[in-house]
Amino acid sequence: MGEFELIRRYFARESLNDPSVYLGIGDDCALLCPPTGQLLAVSIDTLVEGVHFLPGTPGDKVASRLLGAAVSDLAAMAATPAWFTLALSMPSFDQDWLEPFASCLAETAQGLGIHLVGGDTTRGPLTLSVQVHGFVEPSLALKRSGAQVGDIIAVTGYLGESKGGLESLLKEEPETPTIAHLRQRFYAPTPRIKLARALAPFIHSAIDISDGFLADLKHILKASHVGAKVDADAVLLSHELLAFAGNTALARQWALTGGEDFELCLTLPSEHWEHCQRKAQALSIPLTCVGEITNTDALDIWESGHKVHYTQDGYDHFRSSNG
């Protein structure tokens, strides 16, 4: 099958009924109409077989992970998803992989309110890149650099579950309801778009948790020129994560450093905390205070009344396997 037939069959399945898309798939470029008075938020994510997902992973699992992770970057800036492009490299045409991939990609995109408007395909190792575009009002755009001394540090959801799902896959554990839940969190991240939009007027800074909570919090601290005190005991640990990890210490380590949860880490003034909690409760999303921004240049982590140190802050694509 040629490139253009592949695109027509799997990715140009229906015409868009979206006035912001003047011209979509099928020409040299897409022609798009950004809303007046809003900023365009753009981000790109890449998944490589053997690095970000295991060889033999079904196409539908890769699709939900790919798009969910990319759109999470838009959530971190309180941007509303609009469009995305896809670059796909495959060693050979594989209908049994492509069909579920394309179907799940379309379903996931519909659920997130984002439209595929173009892309590219080529032959090579299985690699997928998605560039996502969204819109945000200038006054609501969240950045890493806005944290202020005294801010509450909050996180959404349950951290560490994606790491638990990955560990279960690496160990080839039989699938139980507990493991199925953790694997779903690894394969199908849920971008917190609605919550980010609801909280944006009250938030000073934000980042999505992709490299690991501690690593990503450090990005905020560096950009904002502040420090932080983190209460490790306050981080929510799900029943599923605790059951699979087998002990609280390992579950907490995964929650703090595991990465790829694609939840949000936020800082906000304490006077807005109760209001933001109510907003999160209305969306059935846990929002937990896990620390405070400090007037230092350090990240201090406290556990059971003692200062502790975690040797690996989070995932780094270019960290040597030897450390």
C-alpha positions in Angstrom: 0.0 0.0 0.0 1.3 3.5 -0.9 1.6 6.4 1.4 -1.4 8.3 0.0 -3.7 5.2 0.1 -2.6 4.6 3.7 -3.5 8.1 4.7 -6.8 8.0 2.8 -7.9 4.7 4.3 -6.8 5.2 7.9 -6.6 8.9 8.7 -8.8 10.8 6.3 -11.9 9.0 7.2 -14.4 11.8 7.4 -14.6 15.5 6.6 -14.3 17.9 9.5 -17.3 20.1 10.4 -15.2 22.7 12.2 -15.1 26.3 11.1 -11.5 26.7 12.5 -10.3 24.2 9.9 -10.3 25.9 6.5 -8.5 23.1 4.8 -7.5 19.8 6.5 -5.9 16.5 5.3 -5.0 16.2 1.6 -3.0 19.2 0.6 0.6 20.4 1.2 -0.5 22.2 4.3 -3.5 22.5 6.6 -5.1 26.0 6.6 -6.4 26.9 10.1 -8.2 29.8 11.6 -7.1 30.7 15.1 -9.6 32.6 17.3 -9.1 36.3 17.5 -7.5 37.5 20.8 -6.2 34.1 21.9 -2.7 32.6 22.1 -1.8 29.5 20.1 -0.3 26.8 22.4 1.8 24.3 20.5 3.6 21.1 21.8 5.0 18.0 20.4 5.5 14.5 21.8 7.3 11.4 20.3 6.9 7.7 21.2 9.5 5.2 20.1 8.9 1.5 20.2 11.3 -0.1 22.8 11.7 3.3 24.6 8.2 4.5 25.4 6.3 1.3 24.8 7.2 -2.4 24.6 7.6 -4.1 21.2 4.3 -5.8 20.3 2.1 -3.3 22.1 -1.3 -3.2 20.3 -2.0 -0.2 18.1 -5.0 1.0 20.2 -2.9 1.1 23.3 -0.2 3.2 21.6 -2.8 5.6 20.2 -4.5 6.5 23.5 -1.1 6.9 25.2 0.3 9.0 22.4 -2.5 11.5 22.2 -3.4 11.6 25.9 0.2 12.4 26.8 0.5 15.2 24.1 -2.8 16.9 25.1 -1.7 16.9 28.7 0.9 19.5 27.8 -2.0 21.7 26.7 -3.8 21.1 30.0 -0.7 22.3 31.8 -1.1 25.7 30.2 -5.0 25.8 30.5 -5.3 25.6 26.7 -8.3 24.2 24.9 -7.3 21.5 22.4 -8.0 22.3 18.8 -5.9 20.4 16.2 -3.1 17.9 15.9 -0.7 16.5 13.3 0.8 13.0 13.2 4.1 11.7 11.9 4.2 7.9 11.7 7.2 5.8 10.8 6.7 2.0 10.4 9.0 -0.8 9.3 6.3 -2.2 7.0 2.6 -1.9 6.4 0.7 -3.9 9.1 -3.1 -3.7 8.8 -3.7 -5.6 12.0 -1.7 -2.9 13.9 -2.9 0.2 11.9 -6.6 -0.5 12.0 -6.9 -0.4 15.9 -4.4 2.4 16.1 -6.3 4.6 13.7 -9.7 3.7 15.2 -8.6 4.5 18.8 -6.8 7.6 17.7 -10.0 8.9 16.2 -12.0 7.9 19.2 -9.5 9.5 21.6 -9.4 12.7 19.6 -13.2 13.0 19.6 -13.3 12.6 23.3 -10.6 15.3 23.7 -12.2 17.7 21.2 -9.1 17.8 19.0 -9.0 17.3 15.2 -6.4 15.6 13.0 -5.5 18.1 10.3 -2.4 16.6 8.6 0.8 14.6 9.0 3.4 12.4 7.3 4.2 8.7 7.0 7.4 7.0 6.1 9.2 3.6 6.4 11.5 3.1 9.4 11.5 1.9 13.1 8.1 2.3 14.7 8.0 5.9 15.8 5.1 8.3 16.3 5.2 12.0 16.8 2.1 14.2 17.5 2.1 18.0 17.5 -0.9 19.4 19.3 -2.3 22.9 19.0 -4.7 24.7 21.4 -6.0 28.1 22.3 -5.8 30.0 25.6 -6.7 33.5 26.6 -3.5 35.5 27.4 -4.7 36.2 30.9 -5.3 32.5 31.7 -2.2 31.0 30.2 -0.4 29.0 32.9 3.4 28.8 33.0 6.1 27.2 35.1 7.5 30.6 36.1 4.7 32.0 38.2 5.2 30.2 41.6 5.3 32.6 44.6 6.6 32.1 48.1 3.8 30.8 50.3 1.9 29.1 47.5 0.3 25.7 48.1 1.8 22.9 46.0 -1.1 20.7 44.8 -1.3 17.7 42.5 -4.3 16.1 40.7 -5.2 12.4 40.8 -3.2 9.5 42.1 0.5 9.5 41.3 2.5 6.4 40.6 -0.2 4.3 39.0 1.4 4.6 35.5 4.7 3.4 36.9 2.9 0.5 38.5 1.3 -0.3 35.2 4.7 -0.2 33.4 6.3 -2.4 36.1 3.5 -5.0 35.7 4.2 -5.1 31.9 7.9 -5.4 32.3 7.4 -8.3 34.8 4.8 -9.9 32.5 2.4 -10.1 35.4 -0.9 -12.0 34.8 -3.7 -9.4 34.4 -5.9 -9.0 37.4 -8.5 -6.2 38.1 -5.8 -4.4 40.0 -3.2 -4.7 37.3 -5.7 -3.9 34.6 -6.4 -0.6 36.4 -2.7 0.3 36.6 -2.1 -0.7 32.9 -5.1 1.5 31.9 -3.4 4.4 33.6 -0.2 3.7 31.7 -1.9 3.3 28.3 -4.7 5.9 28.6 -3.7 9.1 30.4 -6.5 11.5 31.1 -5.5 15.1 30.4 -7.0 17.4 33.0 -8.2 20.0 30.5 -11.5 20.9 32.2 -10.0 21.2 35.6 -7.1 23.4 34.3 -9.6 25.7 32.6 -11.7 25.9 35.8 -8.7 26.7 38.0 -6.6 28.9 35.7 -7.8 32.2 37.2 -6.6 31.1 40.6 -3.3 29.4 39.7 0.2 30.9 39.8 2.1 28.1 38.0 1.6 24.6 36.5 3.3 21.7 34.8 2.1 18.3 33.7 3.7 15.4 35.5 5.6 13.5 32.8 9.1 13.0 34.1 8.1 12.4 37.7 6.5 14.6 40.4 9.8 15.7 42.0 11.6 16.2 38.7 8.7 18.3 37.3 8.3 20.3 40.5 12.0 21.2 40.1 11.2 22.7 36.7 8.7 25.0 38.4 11.2 25.9 41.1 14.0 26.7 38.6 11.7 28.8 36.4 10.3 30.7 39.4 13.5 31.1 41.4 12.0 29.6 44.5 12.3 26.5 46.7 9.8 24.1 48.1 8.9 21.9 51.1 7.1 18.7 50.1 5.2 16.4 52.5 5.7 13.0 51.0 3.1 11.5 53.4 0.4 13.7 51.9 0.7 12.3 48.4 -2.3 10.1 47.7 -1.6 6.4 47.0 -4.3 4.4 45.4 -5.5 1.0 46.8 -4.4 -0.5 43.5 -0.9 0.9 43.6 -0.4 -0.2 47.2 -1.7 -3.7 46.5 0.7 -4.1 43.5 3.7 -2.5 45.1 3.3 -4.6 48.2 4.5 -1.8 50.6 3.9 1.9 51.2 7.6 2.8 50.7 7.8 1.5 47.2 4.4 2.9 46.2 5.5 6.3 47.5 8.8 6.1 45.6 6.8 5.4 42.4 4.4 8.2 43.1 7.2 10.7 43.7 9.6 9.7 40.9 7.9 7.2 38.6 6.7 9.7 36.0 4.3 9.5 33.1 1.2 10.1 35.2 0.2 13.1 33.1 -1.5 14.6 36.1 -1.0 18.3 37.0 1.3 19.9 39.6 0.0 23.4 40.5 0.9 26.2 42.8 -1.7 28.6 44.1 -2.2 31.1 46.9 -3.7 29.6 50.1 -6.7 31.9 50.0 -8.0 30.1 46.8 -7.4 26.6 48.1 -10.9 25.7 49.3 -12.5 27.2 46.2 -10.2 25.2 43.9 -10.9 22.0 45.9 -14.6 22.5 45.3 -14.0 23.0 41.6 -12.0 19.7 41.6 -14.7 17.9 43.6 -17.3 19.0 41.1 -15.3 17.2 38.4 -14.6 14.2 40.6 -10.9 14.8 40.4 -8.7 14.5 43.6 -6.8 17.7 44.3 -4.3 17.3 47.1 -2.0 19.7 48.9 1.4 18.2 49.1 3.7 21.1 50.1 4.5 24.8 50.0 6.7 27.1 48.0 9.6 28.5 50.1 12.0 31.4 49.9 15.0 29.1 49.4 16.9 27.5 46.6 16.2 24.0 47.8 13.6 21.2 47.5 13.2 19.7 50.9 11.2 16.4 51.2 9.8 15.4 54.5 8.5 12.0 55.5 7.2 10.9 58.9 8.8 14.0 60.5 12.2 13.5 58.9 13.9 15.1 55.9 14.6 12.4 53.3 16.3 12.2 49.9 15.3 10.4 46.8 18.3 9.5 44.6 16.4 9.5 41.3 14.1 12.5 40.8 12.4 11.2 37.6 12.7 9.9 34.1 15.3 11.4 31.8 15.5 10.1 28.2 19.3 10.8 28.1 20.3 9.5 31.5 22.9 6.7 31.2 21.8 3.3 32.3 24.8 3.4 34.6 23.6 6.6 36.2 
